[in-house]
Amino acid sequence: MTRDRRRKAEIHAHQATTGAAYLVARRQIAALAEVMQQHPRLNSFGIGVFNPLRKTAEQRRAELAIGREELAGGVVMVMETAAWLHENITPIKTPTVSSYTVKHVMQRATGRYVTNGVFIAAALVAGYTFKYEQPNVLFGMSARDLKRMN
């Protein structure tokens, strides 16, 4: 029996939601956790918090913590978005396209709403090259594929 019952329960809940095998569900949760660990300001909003200059340090920390919790709970949406990206958008070396722009292209193509943070996490999980441009991220994605999707 595993020592980390909370993690096992999370994996089983993800399994029940997606119908994925236990190992697949565990890998998906681990992939998102790794991306979130590598990018500590990543949350459901994007990178950082909305309008940070008008907030105290404590307000920024609290908002970031809530956003990270929301993003961590969105494993299914992150993985579905990563799969869509993998199937439809070719990676390139130079990050030139804003996450916010591609998020809207995907929404028009699929009819599903995703937050900027979910999209960024999905692109990072999928392995696209990136460059921070807060609160968005520039990604290395094929302009030709994006035009085809519009």
C-alpha positions as CSV (number, residue, x, y, z in Angstrom):
1,M,0.0,0.0,0.0
2,T,1.3,3.5,-0.8
3,R,2.3,5.8,1.9
4,D,0.8,8.8,0.1
5,R,-2.9,8.1,0.2
6,R,-3.9,11.6,-0.9
7,R,-1.9,11.2,-4.1
8,K,-3.4,7.7,-4.8
9,A,-6.9,9.1,-4.2
10,E,-6.1,12.0,-6.7
11,I,-4.9,9.4,-9.3
12,H,-8.0,7.3,-8.8
13,A,-10.3,10.4,-9.1
14,H,-8.5,11.4,-12.4
15,Q,-8.8,7.8,-13.6
16,A,-12.6,7.9,-12.9
17,T,-12.9,11.2,-14.8
18,T,-10.9,10.2,-17.8
19,G,-11.2,6.5,-18.0
20,A,-7.4,6.3,-18.3
21,A,-5.3,3.5,-16.9
22,Y,-3.7,4.0,-13.5
23,L,-0.2,4.5,-14.9
24,V,-1.4,7.0,-17.5
25,A,-3.3,9.0,-14.9
26,R,-0.3,9.0,-12.6
27,R,2.0,10.2,-15.5
28,Q,-0.4,13.0,-16.4
29,I,-0.6,14.2,-12.9
30,A,3.2,14.0,-12.5
31,A,3.7,15.9,-15.8
32,L,1.6,18.8,-14.6
33,A,3.2,18.8,-11.2
34,E,6.6,18.9,-12.8
35,V,5.7,21.9,-15.0
36,M,4.2,23.7,-12.0
37,Q,7.4,23.1,-10.0
38,Q,9.6,24.4,-12.9
39,H,7.4,27.5,-13.3
40,P,6.5,28.6,-9.7
41,R,4.5,31.7,-10.9
42,L,2.3,29.6,-13.3
43,N,-1.3,29.6,-12.2
44,S,-4.8,29.5,-13.9
45,F,-4.4,33.2,-14.8
46,G,-1.1,32.7,-16.6
47,I,2.3,33.8,-15.3
48,G,1.9,35.9,-12.1
49,V,-1.2,37.6,-10.9
50,F,-3.6,40.2,-12.5
51,N,-2.7,43.8,-11.8
52,P,0.1,43.1,-9.3
53,L,1.0,46.8,-8.7
54,R,-2.3,47.4,-7.1
55,K,-2.0,44.6,-4.6
56,T,0.0,44.0,-1.5
57,A,2.6,41.3,-1.3
58,E,0.2,39.2,0.8
59,Q,-2.7,39.6,-1.7
60,R,-0.4,38.6,-4.6
61,R,0.8,35.5,-2.7
62,A,-2.8,34.5,-1.8
63,E,-4.1,35.0,-5.3
64,L,-1.1,33.1,-6.7
65,A,-1.8,30.2,-4.3
66,I,-5.5,30.0,-5.3
67,G,-4.6,30.1,-9.0
68,R,-2.1,27.4,-8.6
69,E,-4.6,25.2,-6.8
70,E,-7.1,25.8,-9.5
71,L,-4.6,24.9,-12.2
72,A,-3.4,21.7,-10.3
73,G,-7.1,20.6,-10.2
74,G,-7.4,21.0,-14.0
75,V,-5.3,18.0,-15.1
76,V,-7.9,16.7,-17.5
77,M,-8.2,20.0,-19.3
78,V,-4.4,20.5,-19.5
79,M,-3.9,17.0,-21.0
80,E,-6.8,17.4,-23.5
81,T,-5.3,20.8,-24.5
82,A,-1.8,19.2,-24.8
83,A,-3.2,16.4,-27.0
84,W,-4.9,19.0,-29.2
85,L,-1.7,21.0,-29.6
86,H,0.3,17.9,-30.4
87,E,-2.2,16.9,-33.1
88,N,-2.6,20.3,-34.7
89,I,0.3,22.7,-34.1
90,T,3.8,21.9,-35.3
91,P,6.6,23.1,-32.9
92,I,9.3,25.4,-34.1
93,K,12.5,26.7,-32.5
94,T,11.8,30.4,-32.2
95,P,9.1,31.4,-29.7
96,T,7.0,34.1,-31.5
97,V,3.3,33.4,-30.8
98,S,1.5,34.5,-27.6
99,S,-0.2,31.9,-25.5
100,Y,-3.3,34.2,-25.4
101,T,-3.5,34.3,-29.2
102,V,-3.2,30.5,-29.6
103,K,-5.6,29.9,-26.7
104,H,-8.3,31.8,-28.7
105,V,-7.4,29.9,-31.9
106,M,-7.9,26.6,-30.1
107,Q,-11.2,27.8,-28.5
108,R,-12.6,28.7,-32.0
109,A,-11.5,25.3,-33.4
110,T,-12.8,23.2,-30.6
111,G,-15.5,25.3,-29.0
112,R,-14.0,24.7,-25.5
113,Y,-13.0,27.5,-23.2
114,V,-9.6,27.1,-21.4
115,T,-7.9,29.6,-19.1
116,N,-4.6,31.2,-20.2
117,G,-2.8,29.2,-17.4
118,V,-4.3,25.9,-18.6
119,F,-3.1,26.6,-22.1
120,I,0.4,27.6,-21.0
121,A,0.7,24.5,-18.8
122,A,-0.5,22.3,-21.7
123,A,2.0,23.8,-24.1
124,L,4.8,23.4,-21.6
125,V,3.8,19.7,-21.0
126,A,3.8,19.2,-24.8
127,G,7.3,20.5,-24.9
128,Y,7.1,23.7,-27.0
129,T,9.9,26.2,-26.7
130,F,8.9,29.3,-24.7
131,K,9.8,32.7,-23.5
132,Y,8.1,34.6,-20.7
133,E,6.1,37.7,-21.6
134,Q,3.9,38.1,-18.5
135,P,1.2,37.2,-18.0
136,N,1.4,35.4,-21.3
137,V,4.2,33.2,-22.7
138,L,5.5,33.2,-26.2
139,F,5.7,29.7,-27.8
140,G,7.5,28.3,-30.7
141,M,4.4,27.3,-32.8
142,S,4.0,27.1,-36.6
143,A,2.3,30.3,-38.0
144,R,1.2,28.2,-41.0
145,D,-0.7,25.8,-38.7
146,L,-2.2,28.6,-36.8
147,K,-3.4,30.3,-40.0
148,R,-4.9,27.0,-41.2
149,M,-6.8,26.7,-37.9
150,N,-8.4,30.2,-38.2
